[in-house]
Structures are given as C-alpha cells and as structure tokens.
Amino acid sequence: MKNAYVLEWSQKTNNFHIQPLDSLLAQNQDAFIANRPLSDYVVLMVGTKDAIHDMADHWRHRMENRTKQDKPVL
C-alpha cells in the first residue's frame, strides 16, 4: 500500500504514534534481525494520512480520559 500510514497506541505511555507503514516495517525487520524486542506500540489502523489523523482525533478523548488507576482489560 503506497503512501500508507499507521496509527499506533502505547498502553505504557498512553499516547498515539503515527508513522509511515514502510518505516514501521523497517523497524520491525531491524528488530527481527537484531533479535531484540519491539516497543509496546500496537497498530490500531492502516490507511491514508488523513484517515489516520481522523481516527486519532476520534479516539483521543478516550485516551486522555484514562488515568493511571485504570487497569487494562485482558
């Protein structure tokens, strides 16, 4: 998917991260080659840059309302 971006979320830092899909894949491949762990970011969506920013805006209120006392749902 050319010009694709990813929306990622970190539970540890409770924030979003947006980056090009090819950058994410390169980082993952580097981690595989070096046999090192990945970050705690979870991919929530792959799409165009505009769609990714729209999704982040849509969910930002939920992320901002979370507190340190919130326990993850497993």
Short mmCIF file of the C-alpha atoms (twelve columns), coordinates in Angstrom:
data_MODEL
# 
_entry.id   MODEL 
# 
loop_
_atom_site.group_PDB 
_atom_site.id 
_atom_site.type_symbol 
_atom_site.label_atom_id 
_atom_site.label_alt_id 
_atom_site.label_comp_id 
_atom_site.label_asym_id 
_atom_site.label_seq_id 
_atom_site.Cartn_x 
_atom_site.Cartn_y 
_atom_site.Cartn_z 
_atom_site.pdbx_PDB_model_num 
ATOM 1  C CA . MET A 1  0.000   0.000   0.000  1 
ATOM 2  C CA . LYS A 2  1.834   3.070   -1.209 1 
ATOM 3  C CA . ASN A 3  1.695   6.189   0.999  1 
ATOM 4  C CA . ALA A 4  0.100   4.169   3.797  1 
ATOM 5  C CA . TYR A 5  0.396   5.281   7.416  1 
ATOM 6  C CA . VAL A 6  -0.209  3.504   10.695 1 
ATOM 7  C CA . LEU A 7  -1.869  4.686   13.877 1 
ATOM 8  C CA . GLU A 8  -0.235  3.061   16.871 1 
ATOM 9  C CA . TRP A 9  -1.130  3.235   20.560 1 
ATOM 10 C CA . SER A 10 1.070   2.629   23.597 1 
ATOM 11 C CA . GLN A 11 -0.613  1.447   26.763 1 
ATOM 12 C CA . LYS A 12 2.567   2.127   28.762 1 
ATOM 13 C CA . THR A 13 2.786   5.810   27.793 1 
ATOM 14 C CA . ASN A 14 -0.906  6.210   26.849 1 
ATOM 15 C CA . ASN A 15 -0.259  8.004   23.590 1 
ATOM 16 C CA . PHE A 16 -0.673  7.645   19.869 1 
ATOM 17 C CA . HIS A 17 2.095   7.481   17.316 1 
ATOM 18 C CA . ILE A 18 1.644   7.998   13.584 1 
ATOM 19 C CA . GLN A 19 4.250   6.947   11.067 1 
ATOM 20 C CA . PRO A 20 4.534   5.681   7.506  1 
ATOM 21 C CA . LEU A 21 3.866   1.965   7.165  1 
ATOM 22 C CA . ASP A 22 7.211   1.364   5.447  1 
ATOM 23 C CA . SER A 23 9.027   2.901   8.451  1 
ATOM 24 C CA . LEU A 24 7.197   0.612   10.846 1 
ATOM 25 C CA . LEU A 25 8.019   -2.431  8.753  1 
ATOM 26 C CA . ALA A 26 11.685  -1.435  8.531  1 
ATOM 27 C CA . GLN A 27 11.828  -1.075  12.346 1 
ATOM 28 C CA . ASN A 28 10.193  -4.473  12.791 1 
ATOM 29 C CA . GLN A 29 12.633  -6.091  10.370 1 
ATOM 30 C CA . ASP A 30 15.579  -4.468  12.170 1 
ATOM 31 C CA . ALA A 31 14.273  -5.839  15.483 1 
ATOM 32 C CA . PHE A 32 13.945  -9.297  13.936 1 
ATOM 33 C CA . ILE A 33 17.490  -9.208  12.531 1 
ATOM 34 C CA . ALA A 34 18.939  -7.973  15.833 1 
ATOM 35 C CA . ASN A 35 16.747  -10.385 17.847 1 
ATOM 36 C CA . ARG A 36 15.550  -7.575  20.099 1 
ATOM 37 C CA . PRO A 37 12.081  -6.879  21.459 1 
ATOM 38 C CA . LEU A 38 9.695   -4.454  19.830 1 
ATOM 39 C CA . SER A 39 8.143   -1.455  21.521 1 
ATOM 40 C CA . ASP A 40 4.791   -1.746  23.246 1 
ATOM 41 C CA . TYR A 41 3.003   0.126   20.455 1 
ATOM 42 C CA . VAL A 42 0.009   -1.661  18.983 1 
ATOM 43 C CA . VAL A 43 -1.150  -0.942  15.437 1 
ATOM 44 C CA . LEU A 44 -4.759  0.259   15.508 1 
ATOM 45 C CA . MET A 45 -5.221  1.202   11.873 1 
ATOM 46 C CA . VAL A 46 -3.510  1.342   8.490  1 
ATOM 47 C CA . GLY A 47 -4.693  3.919   5.977  1 
ATOM 48 C CA . THR A 48 -4.099  7.258   4.367  1 
ATOM 49 C CA . LYS A 49 -2.507  10.015  6.416  1 
ATOM 50 C CA . ASP A 50 -5.817  11.905  6.590  1 
ATOM 51 C CA . ALA A 51 -7.768  8.820   7.670  1 
ATOM 52 C CA . ILE A 52 -5.184  8.048   10.346 1 
ATOM 53 C CA . HIS A 53 -5.346  11.569  11.762 1 
ATOM 54 C CA . ASP A 54 -9.160  11.442  11.716 1 
ATOM 55 C CA . MET A 55 -9.114  8.169   13.669 1 
ATOM 56 C CA . ALA A 56 -6.617  9.570   16.197 1 
ATOM 57 C CA . ASP A 57 -8.807  12.641  16.674 1 
ATOM 58 C CA . HIS A 58 -11.874 10.415  17.100 1 
ATOM 59 C CA . TRP A 59 -10.279 8.325   19.877 1 
ATOM 60 C CA . ARG A 60 -8.095  10.948  21.575 1 
ATOM 61 C CA . HIS A 61 -10.802 11.821  24.143 1 
ATOM 62 C CA . ARG A 62 -10.874 8.222   25.364 1 
ATOM 63 C CA . MET A 63 -7.120  8.107   25.723 1 
ATOM 64 C CA . GLU A 64 -6.997  11.474  27.506 1 
ATOM 65 C CA . ASN A 65 -9.703  10.423  29.987 1 
ATOM 66 C CA . ARG A 66 -7.683  7.449   31.153 1 
ATOM 67 C CA . THR A 67 -5.878  7.679   34.439 1 
ATOM 68 C CA . LYS A 68 -3.008  5.747   35.937 1 
ATOM 69 C CA . GLN A 69 -5.577  3.909   38.074 1 
ATOM 70 C CA . ASP A 70 -7.263  2.406   35.031 1 
ATOM 71 C CA . LYS A 71 -6.456  -1.240  34.797 1 
ATOM 72 C CA . PRO A 72 -6.048  -2.851  31.376 1 
ATOM 73 C CA . VAL A 73 -8.734  -5.221  30.232 1 
ATOM 74 C CA . LEU A 74 -7.129  -8.526  29.297 1 
# 
